[in-house]
Each structure stands twice: as C-alpha cells, then as structure tokens.
C-alpha cells in the first residue's frame, strides 16, 4: 500500500506535466508520409523531433501533426519497420506551422504488404506460416449476405459447403480438413482482434413432423459485408499457434473499415437483384401422371380405384412452392475528422427473399469506428461498435429423413392432379366443407401427404435477433520501440424464435394448433493486454509480443410449447390459452478462459525470418489436472 501511495503522486504529476507541455505555446510541424514506389500514404510511421519528447504516428491518410515545438532549427525523423528512415531539417517559427513531408523507400525490392495476423500485424514476407488475405471490396460482388460467402472460391486449401440454399445459410468451412470426430471442425472467427463464439445466434427449430431445420444460419449475418475491409485466413499450425487449441481448425480474421482521411466524405450504394432456381427436378405434370396411372391399371399393376382418386387439375407443385427471390441493399456511410480524431459511421438495410415461399432474411445495422490521438501521438484510442437486428424467416423444410417429410418431400410426392386451392366442393370430395380459395389438402393427420404450398404459407416461424458487438482499444507508446495495448470487447446476442402452426394447417392439425417460443441469450466478454517490443540491431529486426487474455462466456436459453387451441387469433402470444403443455426446457452454460501467450519474430536483412510462439491456457471446461488448469468457476445447468 505504501508503494502505491508513493507511485500515485508521481504518476499524476507526470500526466499533468505531459498535459501542460501539450498546451504550451510553440510552433507546429505537420506533413505527410508516402511510399516512394507507389506514392500511397503510409500509416503507423513514427515521426519524432530530435532532442525532444515530441512524437506522432501517421494516420490512415499518411498525415501527422506535432505541436508545442520550440522555435528555431529542428531535425525531424520519420521511421517505420520495412522502410529506410529519413530526416529533414526545418526552421520552426514561433506560433506558426511549418510543413515537412517524407518519401520513404522500402528496404526490400518487393512491395511490403502489411497483413493482419493474430494480436497484431506483420509484413507479408516476414510471415513464416500459411496465411491468405482477401480484399473485401474485390470479394463483395453480387448478393453477399455475410462474410463467409466472401471466402468461397478465393482461398486455396479452404473448403466451404453451404448448409442450404436459404438466405443467410450457415456453411461448413474446413481449413486443413477436419481435425475432430465429435467436436466442432469450424474455424475460430476474430473480429477486429476479439475472438467470437461460433454459436448459432437463434434457437433451433421445434423438430415436429420431420420439420427440423437443425443446420443453423451463419452467426455472421449481423455484420454488413460493406463494412469489412479485409479477411485474413490463418491456415497452418505456425500461423494459428498464437490462438492455442481454439485455432486448431484455422482462424478467420475480419477487419472492419476505418476512415481513409480527415476530409469529410459521404457514400451511398444500393442494388436490387433477383434470383431463381437454376435447375428443376422435372416432375410429372397432371396430364402425364394421369396417363401413367392409366397405363399401370391397364397392365394390372394398379387397381381400377386408382383412377377414381385422380383429380382434373394440372399442378406443378415445384413451381408453386418456388418463386423469384428479390434482394435489396442500401448502404450509407460517413467519414471524416481532424488531424487527431477520425471516424467512420455507416447504416445498412438489407432484405433477401428466398426462392422458396415463406423464407428470407432482413437486416438493420449501424456501425461507428473511431480513432483519437492524444499527447502528441503517444496515446491512441480506437473504438469499434456495431448494433444490428436481423429478422430470420424460416420455411418448414426438413434436414433429416422421415416418413412424414417436410416441405420438399411433400413437394415431390404430392399428386399433380390435385389443385392448390379448392374451387368448389363438387370438384373433389376433400373440398367438402371448404370455402372457395381454401387450401386443398389430402387430410390433416400425422401420416397424410400434405399440400406443400399450404405448409409454407400457413407455417409461421420467425426469429428476430438483436446483437451488440464492439471493442475499445487503448495503445500507449512507452518509448520508441515499446508499446502497450489494452482491449475490452463485448459480444451480446438475444434472439426469440416464435413458431405457430394453425389448427387446420397441414402441420398444426395433428396438434389442434401448435405454438412455441424459444429464447437464446449469448454473452461473450473479452479482455486483452499486450506489450510489443520492436528494437533494431543493424541488419536484424526483432518484434516480441507478450500478452494476457481473459474470456468469459455466459449462454442461456429456454423454450415453452403449447398445443390444442380453440382459436388461431393469438398465435404464439397466448400460450396459456392452450389445453396441452409439454414440459418446457431451459439451460445455462458459463465458462471462462485465461491465457498467457508470446510471439517473437526475428528478421535478418529482410530475407531470413524466424517465428516462435508459446501459449498457456487455463479453461473452466477442463477437469482438474488435465491439459491445463481449471478456472475457479464452471457452471452448466439444464432442465
């Protein structure tokens, strides 16, 4: 305690001195730093004034600004790893601004690309592992719903298979193949440096009458692809080692956009697209089916009663279930700022209809990313914040086989001589008691073949999800070659899936009306503390990153089902009005992960590179004494 009391006045005094120094009157040096080969602005270049503590880092447009400089002749230096340093001698007038621009040549012949890797960035030629980078603007072509679709066909060694053809469908992504028999083989997703849970954000389907949409939609549907700047895929053990066991299936790093300059700018983009089924199954129409039945009766393979069960309609059930899916996207972004503060804000509206009835996705999203420099560039604050609402609309399709079948099974086996809706009671005995325009169906029991159009239109299955995803990062330059970085990240998702099948619908008739509400709540909090040391020794370059990370996960959910209603008026909004209540369910899962890690990159003459990584994890999911240490608390409840 005595040590803390002694240090506290010293820390406060140092901060006050720094603040007073920044406020002192003096000259100002500003300018821009560009690459000598491409003439493009360079970000992260350290600009210093010899003999003073004045220093700044260039922003994304390559500009910098140093204030409070004593009048007279000063020597200004610009340095960045991978480039030859340059200096300039300027005369600084009192209370005036002088310009000092720099053009830095690269130290290697090839253009040095900076790639986002685990817990930092590296020059591409210095990366010893297998890493692939995707330019998001080049990949964002056509109707792109989520980030995973931008990977398809663009990264060698990455296999991607969509779970289904519905909007926002999830995907099985395999990097380096499958590594587990019973556990997940999906990669780890890291957004703006914060690892995410790869969990379905919405509850599962109810699983009645073989309608079991068990394969979830993508957890990245809430992120606007227009906000993504780059996607980096870490593929081999060397590249993924910094993430420990969580990176065993590969790592996908997603970096969102920041402002490109201090000049105010507004951008708006929109498109409207249409999609159709590329290939049909070629099922029989009504006339062909009647001819087939007549042939079978004549050959003695069917009883004559089969002819009396035929109708007079000519229905293409595949065509009736399918439609032209329209997609609409509107994206509006603002960016700008000053020499010390830059921001980028965006708004997005996206709606995509599936090519099947009652199937689609709608997204409302807002994002703001900002950067602020203080204390002559020695402190940098970064903010990334996103809020989104995604409305998922599900069709009653089947994922597993079964006798009853879902939408697509009934589409194939439904009699094409039967109509979609009843014209009059005399047209078919099954239309007796039905009003013109009511859906035709061959019955309402559990074993009956069902009208697929009625299944789609009378099945109400919607899951709105709300998500907040963001992080704040503070980076302090302790000295020229030593920086400290602290990051706090949060990912919170809440979704309620509401499912209702009316009493006289093909699915709900066997239950006399079926209603279900299910909620899923996902919370992921992340803390990171990094130290980066990057000294130079002649022809040698060294970068050492050491860090601590703590992740806390708290997931919970419940579901309640009700059956047998006297009216369809209240759908899922009056579960208590039902006569039958199957047992409800609930669960809660809490877990924590604490990690220490370090990475060292050594380069010699820009040609020879060596990387070493070490990581130690303690997880509450591990039993005591098994491959790591267990955190104090691990809770899993269910009912």
Secondary structure, 3 states (H helix, E strand, C coil): CHHHHHHHHHHHHHHHHHHHHHHCCCEEEEEEEEECCCCCECCCCEEEECCCCCEEECCCCCEEEEEEECCEEEEEEEECCCECCEEEEEEECCCCEEECCEEECECCCCCCCEEEECCEEEEHHHCCCCEEEEEHHHHCCCCCCCHHHHCCCCCCCEEEEECCCCCCECEEEEECCCCCCCCCCCCEEEECCEECCCCCCCCCCCCECCECCCCCECCCCCCCHHHEEEEEEECCHHHHHHHHHHHCCCEEEEEECCCCCCCCEEEEEEEEEEECCCCCCCCCCHHHHHHHHHHHHHCCCCCCHHHHCCCCCCCCHHHHHECCEEEEEEEEEEEEECCCEEEEEEEEEEEEECCECCCEEEEEEEEEEEEEEECCCCEEEEEEEEEEEEEEECCCCCCCCCCCCCHHHHHHHCCCCCCCECCCHHHCHHHCCCCCCCECCCCCCCCCCCCHHHHHHHEEEEEEEEEEEEEEEEEEEEECCEEEEEEEEEEEEEEEEEEEECCCCCCCHHHCCEEEEEEEEEEEEEEEEEEEECCEECCEEEEEEEEEEEEEEEEEEEEEEEECCCCCCCHHHCHHHCCECCCCEEEEEEEEEEEEEEEEEEEECCCEEEEEEEEEEEECCCCCCCCCECCCCCEEEEC
